[in-house]
């Protein structure tokens, strides 16, 4: 059987097999990429079931467009989800989780450095010189050092 005969005999369920293959690849090598190709293949198969006889060229073009649209949509959602309100955005970056929090200086800030207790951890802080006991707000982070300013 040559390739043209096979392509002319392409059925909707071939797309579903391709979708299952992409899902299997995603399970074996997770990266949240192949699942979107699988979704495009499954949708192509569904459309081929509803509208039979489109021809393999149209189906392949439809798959390519759906694959591009689904991957672009996924990348857009990922970038959109990396906002400040997304807890996963700062997972394992504890210093960044402190941005916006207020605390009281445990030790004064002298020569730009001091210490503050936030929850159960003593943090090194940088900012303008302030006496111990001053209410501060975390505005940034540099490694394990929190950037602070007086709370208003």
Beta strands, then each sheet from edge to edge (+ up, - down):
strand 1: 102-110
strand 2: 113-118
strand 3: 121-126
strand 4: 135-142
strand 5: 145-150
sheet 1: 1+ 2- 3+ 5+ 4- 1+
end
